[in-house]
Amino acid sequence: MAHIFTRNLSFQSNDLGKEVTIMLTFDADMEGLYEDFFPVVWKVSKFGKTGGCSYSFAAKLLTYISSPVPGPYRAHVTYTSQLAFSKSQVVNENIIDAETCVKINAGEKTTLTEVNDIYHFSHPQAGTPGVLQAVNNTGGDQDIAVGFMSKGDLMPQPALYFNGVGDGSQVTARFTPILRAYITSDYQETAVIRGAINTPAIWSHDLTGLAESTTWTLNRDAATGQYTIVQS
């Protein structure tokens, strides 16, 4: 059985001088990226230039607190390494939900079937070492995602999206949790990213190499406008 780990990350800022939006996604360089499969936006968070605010990813509510002086901002995310395949429900290039899912580990294989309009992933069996595999045996094309389970959630949070997987075809994924942060307001949470993001990542880390809980500070150079994220 694979060792399951959790990573809690806090991103904070103070007196940036400009309101910015950070987008987090797992879009590390992988063979077939933007051709066979596509990354999905995990989290989006706004950081203000002054005052204080709180942001809840779970409730997706943004609350501003007016303040006469610059104040701190903070956002929290939690990653759990239990991976899963899901049958995605996609509307306007956003994964809004999943119809069914199955937990899976590297080196395992599952099959998606359909009977009376009910979809089902089989119990994972031994597959190819190092990769996750899902076979579509539903009789039609299906949208399938690889994601990870969060505590208390019945369905996984999608990370990689495979659209229009043909009947009899197989999805093969080699997922490493390399998380990247971008300064961009062009995306919303669970959006499918169809092409390379047109701004460079300001932060990138393989979550397997981090401590269970870490804090990161977002800074902005007022002279150059350049953003950096450093561990606190």
Backbone bond lengths (Angstrom), bond angles and torsions (degrees), N, CA, C in turn:
res aa  C-N    CA-C-N  psi(-1)  N-CA   C-N-CA  omega(-1)  CA-C   N-CA-C  phi
1 M - - - 1.463 - - 1.523 109.74 -
2 A 1.321 116.80 136.20 1.458 121.24 -178.32 1.523 110.59 -70.40
3 H 1.321 115.54 144.91 1.459 120.82 176.44 1.529 109.23 -74.64
4 I 1.322 116.93 123.69 1.458 121.72 -179.36 1.530 108.91 -96.56
5 F 1.329 116.40 129.37 1.460 120.14 179.75 1.525 110.16 -128.12
6 T 1.309 114.81 161.56 1.468 122.67 179.99 1.520 109.30 -122.88
7 R 1.327 115.74 141.93 1.467 121.11 175.30 1.537 108.24 -127.02
8 N 1.324 115.01 121.44 1.460 122.17 175.95 1.517 108.58 -104.69
9 L 1.324 116.85 120.84 1.456 121.51 -178.76 1.524 109.90 -120.68
10 S 1.336 116.04 132.52 1.455 122.34 174.47 1.520 108.25 -114.52
11 F 1.319 116.27 129.86 1.464 122.54 175.13 1.526 107.51 -111.82
12 Q 1.330 116.02 129.40 1.453 119.82 -175.87 1.527 110.95 -134.83
13 S 1.333 115.09 159.49 1.459 120.35 176.50 1.519 108.92 -151.69
14 N 1.330 115.66 163.05 1.457 120.89 177.56 1.530 108.66 -153.31
15 D 1.321 116.47 121.61 1.466 121.68 175.82 1.528 112.08 58.57
16 L 1.335 116.23 55.60 1.466 120.16 178.07 1.524 111.99 -68.90
17 G 1.323 116.18 -29.30 1.457 119.61 -176.58 1.508 113.83 85.93
18 K 1.320 116.74 -2.48 1.453 121.53 -179.40 1.527 108.75 -160.66
19 E 1.317 117.14 138.47 1.463 120.23 176.24 1.523 109.83 -74.53
20 V 1.320 116.83 132.20 1.461 120.98 -178.92 1.522 109.96 -136.67
21 T 1.329 114.87 159.17 1.461 122.16 176.67 1.518 108.99 -119.48
22 I 1.325 115.48 130.80 1.471 121.85 176.88 1.527 108.92 -105.48
23 M 1.317 116.23 134.78 1.458 122.32 176.29 1.528 108.62 -118.44
24 L 1.329 116.26 131.49 1.459 122.77 179.79 1.528 109.63 -111.21
25 T 1.334 116.39 135.13 1.462 120.59 178.20 1.521 109.81 -156.25
26 F 1.325 116.14 159.63 1.466 122.55 177.37 1.531 107.99 -101.02
27 D 1.331 116.21 83.18 1.471 120.22 -175.76 1.525 112.36 -122.61
28 A 1.334 116.10 34.28 1.465 119.59 178.36 1.529 110.15 -59.49
29 D 1.324 116.40 156.16 1.464 121.55 -178.66 1.530 110.36 -59.64
30 M 1.324 116.03 116.51 1.455 122.80 179.80 1.515 108.59 -137.15
31 E 1.331 116.30 143.60 1.459 120.57 178.70 1.518 109.87 -61.86
32 G 1.333 116.99 127.01 1.456 121.81 179.35 1.516 114.29 94.13
33 L 1.357 117.84 -3.49 1.456 121.23 -179.71 1.532 110.07 -61.34
34 Y 1.327 116.31 134.24 1.469 126.05 -178.18 1.534 112.88 68.36
35 E 1.327 116.87 7.83 1.461 121.18 173.49 1.529 110.23 -122.31
36 D 1.328 116.17 -59.52 1.461 120.64 179.93 1.524 112.23 -91.15
37 F 1.309 116.55 -26.15 1.467 120.97 -178.95 1.527 109.24 -154.22
38 F 1.348 115.60 168.81 1.455 120.83 -172.06 1.525 110.35 -139.34
39 P 1.336 117.22 141.20 1.460 118.99 176.14 1.518 111.18 -71.22
40 V 1.325 115.07 158.02 1.456 122.05 -179.98 1.530 108.11 -120.46
41 V 1.323 116.60 139.34 1.466 120.36 177.56 1.523 109.12 -65.25
42 W 1.330 115.62 125.65 1.464 119.71 179.44 1.530 110.82 -86.11
43 K 1.336 116.14 -61.31 1.458 120.28 -175.37 1.527 110.90 -135.84
44 V 1.319 115.36 147.56 1.462 122.83 175.14 1.523 107.05 -130.71
45 S 1.331 117.05 131.78 1.458 120.45 -178.46 1.516 110.54 -142.40
46 K 1.331 116.04 139.87 1.461 121.59 177.27 1.526 110.66 -100.51
47 F 1.335 114.91 139.13 1.456 121.87 174.94 1.534 107.65 -121.29
48 G 1.336 116.42 125.36 1.459 120.71 -177.18 1.516 112.78 -83.07
49 K 1.326 115.12 167.01 1.467 119.16 -179.88 1.521 112.02 -86.12
50 T 1.346 118.30 -29.74 1.460 121.82 176.57 1.514 108.40 -144.81
51 G 1.319 115.85 170.75 1.455 120.33 -179.14 1.511 110.62 76.33
52 G 1.299 116.36 -169.03 1.461 121.19 -179.50 1.506 109.89 -127.76
53 C 1.318 117.69 155.36 1.466 120.14 175.32 1.499 109.46 -151.72
54 S 1.302 115.13 162.49 1.461 120.37 173.53 1.510 107.58 -128.69
55 Y 1.338 116.55 144.67 1.464 120.27 -177.94 1.504 108.66 -133.91
56 S 1.312 116.70 128.04 1.455 122.09 177.83 1.513 109.32 -108.32
57 F 1.356 116.96 114.37 1.456 119.51 178.60 1.527 110.28 -67.50
58 A 1.319 115.99 -35.61 1.459 118.56 -176.27 1.524 111.16 -66.40
59 A 1.322 116.29 -43.40 1.454 119.83 -177.69 1.520 112.79 -91.96
60 K 1.356 115.50 -11.93 1.462 121.29 -178.32 1.531 111.16 54.45
61 L 1.329 116.11 45.26 1.453 121.67 178.88 1.514 108.87 -118.28
62 L 1.325 116.82 134.72 1.456 122.09 -179.56 1.523 107.80 -115.76
63 T 1.326 116.83 123.27 1.445 121.56 -177.66 1.519 109.81 -123.40
64 Y 1.322 117.75 122.62 1.453 122.87 178.28 1.526 109.78 -95.01
65 I 1.305 115.48 141.62 1.454 122.15 175.20 1.518 106.74 -119.73
66 S 1.321 116.85 112.33 1.453 119.56 -177.85 1.517 110.51 -66.94
67 S 1.315 116.03 144.63 1.448 120.64 -177.85 1.513 108.21 -153.27
68 P 1.338 118.18 141.29 1.464 120.30 -179.59 1.515 113.25 -76.00
69 V 1.338 117.24 -10.26 1.460 120.28 -178.94 1.511 108.83 -128.04
70 P 1.342 117.20 158.50 1.464 119.19 177.88 1.516 111.23 -56.96
71 G 1.318 115.62 139.90 1.456 119.60 -178.79 1.504 111.63 -130.87
72 P 1.327 118.19 165.80 1.462 121.74 -177.59 1.526 112.60 -80.46
73 Y 1.323 114.70 155.63 1.461 123.09 174.98 1.527 107.47 -130.08
74 R 1.315 116.26 147.16 1.464 118.89 -179.67 1.521 109.85 -150.08
75 A 1.326 116.15 144.43 1.462 122.92 175.21 1.521 108.10 -135.73
76 H 1.311 116.22 143.00 1.469 121.92 -177.78 1.529 110.35 -119.49
77 V 1.320 116.45 141.63 1.457 121.70 172.13 1.530 108.60 -136.29
78 T 1.314 115.58 151.32 1.463 121.03 178.96 1.526 109.20 -131.29
79 Y 1.320 115.49 127.69 1.468 121.99 176.95 1.521 108.67 -112.52
80 T 1.328 116.63 135.28 1.459 122.58 173.92 1.522 108.29 -121.18
81 S 1.317 116.83 135.40 1.466 120.87 -168.92 1.524 114.95 -80.14
82 Q 1.341 117.45 1.56 1.468 118.48 175.62 1.520 109.10 -71.65
83 L 1.346 116.62 111.38 1.459 121.51 -177.64 1.529 111.05 -86.94
84 A 1.337 115.65 163.49 1.460 120.49 -178.93 1.517 109.81 -158.02
85 F 1.325 116.09 148.84 1.460 122.61 166.93 1.527 107.60 -94.85
86 S 1.329 116.11 146.73 1.459 120.21 175.23 1.520 110.14 -140.91
87 K 1.322 116.01 152.75 1.461 121.86 171.26 1.524 106.80 -90.22
88 S 1.320 116.50 108.83 1.454 121.66 -169.68 1.521 112.65 -79.97
89 Q 1.336 114.84 148.86 1.460 122.79 168.54 1.523 106.35 -110.50
90 V 1.330 116.13 116.37 1.463 121.50 -172.37 1.527 109.62 -118.01
91 V 1.328 116.24 129.69 1.464 123.08 176.96 1.523 107.93 -132.44
92 N 1.326 116.53 123.37 1.468 121.77 177.91 1.538 112.27 51.23
93 E 1.327 114.00 46.22 1.468 121.11 175.81 1.529 113.13 66.42
94 N 1.323 117.52 22.23 1.452 122.63 174.13 1.520 109.45 -125.03
95 I 1.325 116.13 134.30 1.457 120.44 176.26 1.516 107.57 -82.90
96 I 1.317 116.34 104.40 1.457 120.24 -173.54 1.522 112.74 -88.88
97 D 1.335 117.51 -21.27 1.458 120.01 -178.17 1.523 108.53 -172.64
98 A 1.323 115.45 -176.59 1.466 121.87 175.17 1.523 108.22 -136.39
99 E 1.320 116.78 143.21 1.463 120.94 -179.52 1.515 112.07 -81.76
100 T 1.319 116.41 -34.19 1.451 120.97 178.41 1.519 108.44 -161.19
101 C 1.317 117.11 165.56 1.470 120.36 -179.15 1.516 109.73 -155.68
102 V 1.334 114.61 171.02 1.459 121.10 174.63 1.521 108.46 -148.88
103 K 1.315 116.50 135.02 1.454 120.50 174.75 1.528 108.99 -71.10
104 I 1.334 115.36 142.36 1.464 119.26 -176.30 1.516 109.65 -150.72
105 N 1.321 116.23 152.60 1.460 122.54 178.45 1.521 109.90 -121.29
106 A 1.308 116.40 161.99 1.462 120.85 176.67 1.520 109.62 -56.10
107 G 1.330 115.41 137.37 1.457 120.40 -178.40 1.511 113.80 88.88
108 E 1.358 117.40 9.09 1.458 120.79 -179.62 1.524 111.23 -119.21
109 K 1.334 115.08 161.12 1.462 122.59 -175.59 1.526 109.79 -138.02
110 T 1.342 116.65 140.51 1.456 121.78 178.17 1.527 109.23 -134.34
111 T 1.336 116.37 162.29 1.464 121.67 179.64 1.523 109.64 -125.71
112 L 1.339 115.98 131.63 1.459 122.16 177.33 1.527 109.07 -94.75
113 T 1.340 116.37 126.31 1.463 121.80 178.87 1.533 109.19 -128.63
114 E 1.345 115.03 169.19 1.469 121.10 179.86 1.520 109.32 -140.75
115 V 1.320 115.71 130.91 1.467 122.31 174.94 1.522 107.68 -138.53
116 N 1.336 116.89 122.76 1.464 122.01 179.21 1.529 111.75 55.23
117 D 1.338 115.82 43.80 1.461 122.88 178.08 1.523 113.60 65.36
118 I 1.320 117.51 17.00 1.463 122.00 175.47 1.529 107.74 -111.92
119 Y 1.325 116.01 124.74 1.462 121.41 -177.92 1.522 110.36 -97.36
120 H 1.337 114.38 147.82 1.467 119.30 -175.35 1.518 110.47 -150.09
121 F 1.320 116.72 131.18 1.462 122.42 170.23 1.526 108.78 -91.35
122 S 1.315 116.68 134.20 1.460 120.49 178.35 1.529 110.89 -71.57
123 H 1.326 115.24 160.49 1.464 119.80 174.93 1.533 108.73 -61.62
124 P 1.325 118.75 130.24 1.468 120.82 -176.08 1.533 112.31 -58.59
125 Q 1.323 114.22 140.52 1.453 122.99 175.47 1.529 108.67 -119.52
126 A 1.318 115.63 168.84 1.462 120.36 178.60 1.525 110.01 -60.87
127 G 1.339 115.91 133.91 1.461 121.30 -179.66 1.509 110.59 -130.11
128 T 1.317 116.80 -142.09 1.461 122.39 -179.70 1.518 109.91 -83.60
129 P 1.323 118.31 128.10 1.468 119.91 -178.77 1.523 112.59 -56.06
130 G 1.331 116.09 136.89 1.461 121.66 173.55 1.510 116.06 87.98
131 V 1.341 118.90 -8.81 1.462 120.40 -178.16 1.528 110.62 -129.99
132 L 1.336 115.20 161.01 1.454 123.05 172.98 1.522 107.83 -102.72
133 Q 1.319 117.89 138.95 1.454 120.49 -177.67 1.532 110.69 -134.08
134 A 1.333 114.79 139.86 1.471 121.26 175.02 1.515 108.44 -138.15
135 V 1.317 117.01 128.94 1.463 123.33 179.52 1.531 108.40 -103.31
136 N 1.322 116.72 134.10 1.454 121.96 176.46 1.527 110.00 -93.89
137 N 1.315 115.71 109.14 1.468 121.29 176.48 1.525 110.31 -120.65
138 T 1.324 116.83 44.24 1.470 120.92 -175.89 1.521 113.37 -95.68
139 G 1.329 116.48 -13.36 1.454 119.05 -176.46 1.517 113.83 93.91
140 G 1.326 117.41 0.55 1.464 121.31 179.00 1.520 111.02 -157.15
141 D 1.331 116.29 173.21 1.464 120.79 178.30 1.523 110.14 -69.48
142 Q 1.352 115.58 145.02 1.457 120.66 -179.20 1.526 110.65 -139.40
143 D 1.338 115.06 150.47 1.458 121.93 173.43 1.524 108.44 -95.91
144 I 1.317 115.70 124.92 1.465 121.60 -175.67 1.523 108.76 -127.42
145 A 1.329 116.54 141.45 1.463 121.61 178.26 1.513 110.59 -126.57
146 V 1.320 115.14 150.91 1.462 122.95 169.17 1.522 106.34 -104.82
147 G 1.301 116.76 130.87 1.458 120.03 179.27 1.513 110.61 -149.69
148 F 1.320 115.00 -162.96 1.458 119.87 -178.62 1.526 109.31 -137.32
149 M 1.318 114.90 148.57 1.455 121.55 -177.21 1.527 110.30 -83.60
150 S 1.311 115.56 140.76 1.456 121.77 172.29 1.526 108.50 -109.74
151 K 1.313 116.44 147.88 1.464 121.06 -177.06 1.524 110.48 -55.95
152 G 1.309 115.77 127.43 1.456 121.11 177.67 1.513 115.06 89.40
153 D 1.353 117.39 -12.32 1.465 120.47 -179.38 1.525 110.80 -90.87
154 L 1.325 116.55 139.35 1.460 120.93 177.18 1.525 111.54 -82.39
155 M 1.340 116.89 -28.05 1.454 121.87 -178.68 1.536 109.55 -116.83
156 P 1.334 117.10 148.21 1.467 120.05 -177.03 1.519 112.69 -76.92
157 Q 1.327 115.37 161.36 1.452 121.64 170.27 1.526 107.78 -85.93
158 P 1.329 118.78 122.63 1.468 120.42 -174.91 1.520 112.19 -70.81
159 A 1.326 115.94 143.16 1.470 121.65 178.04 1.524 111.10 -121.86
160 L 1.338 117.52 -41.10 1.461 122.84 178.22 1.530 108.44 -128.74
161 Y 1.329 115.83 139.46 1.470 121.15 -173.85 1.524 110.71 -121.87
162 F 1.335 115.94 128.87 1.465 123.59 175.92 1.525 106.83 -113.25
163 N 1.332 117.86 112.84 1.459 118.46 -176.70 1.527 111.41 -102.05
164 G 1.316 114.54 146.61 1.455 121.08 176.31 1.511 114.14 60.15
165 V 1.324 117.19 43.56 1.468 120.55 177.59 1.525 108.46 -69.90
166 G 1.312 117.30 119.61 1.453 122.17 -174.18 1.519 113.72 -69.21
167 D 1.323 115.44 155.37 1.466 120.85 176.38 1.521 109.05 -60.38
168 G 1.323 116.36 130.83 1.454 122.16 -178.04 1.513 113.74 85.05
169 S 1.333 116.93 -5.78 1.470 120.89 179.44 1.524 110.71 -87.65
170 Q 1.314 114.57 163.29 1.458 120.87 -175.58 1.523 110.95 -124.92
171 V 1.309 116.43 134.45 1.458 122.95 172.17 1.523 107.87 -91.62
172 T 1.315 116.11 129.89 1.468 121.44 176.16 1.520 108.07 -125.17
173 A 1.315 116.49 121.53 1.466 120.98 -176.80 1.518 109.80 -127.60
174 R 1.324 114.30 137.89 1.468 121.49 172.75 1.532 106.11 -119.38
175 F 1.324 116.08 96.50 1.461 120.55 -170.77 1.526 112.00 -101.40
176 T 1.330 115.40 121.95 1.458 122.80 171.75 1.523 106.58 -116.91
177 P 1.340 118.86 128.18 1.474 120.35 -173.57 1.533 112.83 -77.33
178 I 1.344 115.21 67.27 1.460 120.03 174.59 1.523 107.31 -90.89
179 L 1.320 115.25 108.67 1.461 121.78 -176.69 1.523 109.82 -94.07
180 R 1.329 116.32 136.79 1.457 121.62 178.11 1.519 110.22 -124.29
181 A 1.339 114.96 147.95 1.461 122.00 177.89 1.520 109.32 -116.44
182 Y 1.328 115.51 136.22 1.462 122.56 179.25 1.525 109.49 -127.31
183 I 1.322 116.40 146.39 1.451 121.70 169.60 1.523 106.90 -91.09
184 T 1.326 116.73 101.85 1.464 121.67 -179.51 1.520 109.60 -163.17
185 S 1.318 116.03 143.82 1.468 121.63 175.77 1.524 111.03 -112.13
186 D 1.326 116.51 18.96 1.466 121.53 -174.87 1.526 113.77 -86.05
187 Y 1.333 117.55 -5.27 1.457 119.14 -173.18 1.520 110.74 -130.67
188 Q 1.334 115.56 157.94 1.448 121.59 172.32 1.518 109.24 -121.56
189 E 1.315 115.76 162.87 1.461 120.29 -177.15 1.525 111.45 -59.72
190 T 1.311 115.57 140.11 1.473 128.02 -179.44 1.525 112.95 71.90
191 A 1.335 118.24 9.45 1.470 120.15 176.40 1.520 110.21 -72.57
192 V 1.327 116.13 141.63 1.457 121.94 174.54 1.532 108.52 -80.92
193 I 1.325 117.15 126.48 1.467 122.09 -178.86 1.525 107.71 -92.95
194 R 1.330 116.64 109.40 1.460 121.26 -171.47 1.528 113.90 -85.29
195 G 1.323 117.73 -16.12 1.461 120.46 -179.61 1.508 110.50 -151.09
196 A 1.328 116.20 167.10 1.456 120.87 -177.19 1.523 110.59 -55.92
197 I 1.312 116.82 138.01 1.461 122.80 -179.75 1.522 108.76 -68.70
198 N 1.336 115.90 134.78 1.463 119.92 -170.90 1.517 114.37 -85.68
199 T 1.313 117.10 21.80 1.463 122.20 172.63 1.520 107.82 -139.73
200 P 1.324 119.29 142.80 1.466 119.74 -177.00 1.523 112.31 -70.14
201 A 1.318 115.84 150.76 1.464 120.47 175.42 1.526 109.49 -67.11
202 I 1.327 116.24 141.14 1.464 119.86 178.05 1.526 111.23 -97.40
203 W 1.333 116.57 -5.87 1.474 120.52 -176.78 1.516 108.05 -160.31
204 S 1.326 116.95 139.84 1.468 121.90 179.77 1.521 109.02 -152.39
205 H 1.341 116.64 129.99 1.461 120.40 178.80 1.520 110.40 -149.16
206 D 1.339 115.00 141.19 1.453 121.53 169.24 1.525 106.50 -79.81
207 L 1.324 116.74 115.42 1.459 120.19 -173.48 1.524 113.08 -65.04
208 T 1.314 117.25 -20.90 1.462 118.74 178.97 1.525 111.59 -64.80
209 G 1.334 117.37 -24.96 1.462 121.19 -177.42 1.510 114.58 -91.46
210 L 1.338 118.09 0.03 1.463 121.16 -179.28 1.526 111.33 -93.98
211 A 1.330 115.26 160.09 1.455 120.61 171.56 1.524 109.20 -68.61
212 E 1.322 116.55 167.19 1.465 119.80 -176.82 1.526 111.66 -59.57
213 S 1.324 117.74 -38.38 1.464 121.72 179.16 1.523 109.59 -131.08
214 T 1.329 116.70 128.52 1.462 121.44 178.92 1.530 109.36 -138.34
215 T 1.329 115.17 156.41 1.455 121.95 177.99 1.522 108.50 -124.54
216 W 1.342 115.15 137.00 1.462 122.23 -175.40 1.524 109.22 -129.34
217 T 1.324 116.30 138.21 1.457 121.59 -177.86 1.521 111.09 -109.34
218 L 1.335 114.72 127.43 1.460 121.72 176.25 1.527 108.91 -88.16
219 N 1.329 116.39 125.55 1.458 122.33 179.33 1.527 110.05 -121.75
220 R 1.332 115.21 154.56 1.462 121.50 175.47 1.516 109.15 -132.43
221 D 1.336 116.19 127.38 1.456 121.83 175.47 1.524 107.96 -79.44
222 A 1.320 116.87 113.48 1.461 120.57 -175.78 1.524 112.28 -63.48
223 A 1.318 117.36 -28.59 1.463 120.73 -177.58 1.530 111.83 -76.91
224 T 1.331 117.13 -40.85 1.464 121.13 -175.39 1.522 113.26 -103.64
225 G 1.336 116.99 -18.64 1.453 120.75 -175.67 1.516 113.32 77.66
226 Q 1.324 117.69 7.87 1.465 122.17 -177.06 1.532 110.10 -81.10
227 Y 1.350 115.05 139.25 1.459 121.26 179.09 1.531 109.90 -105.30
228 T 1.332 114.22 145.51 1.457 120.98 174.87 1.536 108.46 -138.94
229 I 1.315 115.86 154.46 1.461 122.21 173.43 1.521 107.73 -124.96
230 V 1.330 116.54 121.51 1.465 121.80 -177.74 1.513 109.44 -125.33
231 Q 1.319 115.31 149.56 1.466 118.64 179.86 1.516 110.37 -71.65
232 S 1.319 115.40 137.90 1.479 121.34 -177.15 1.528 110.39 -91.50
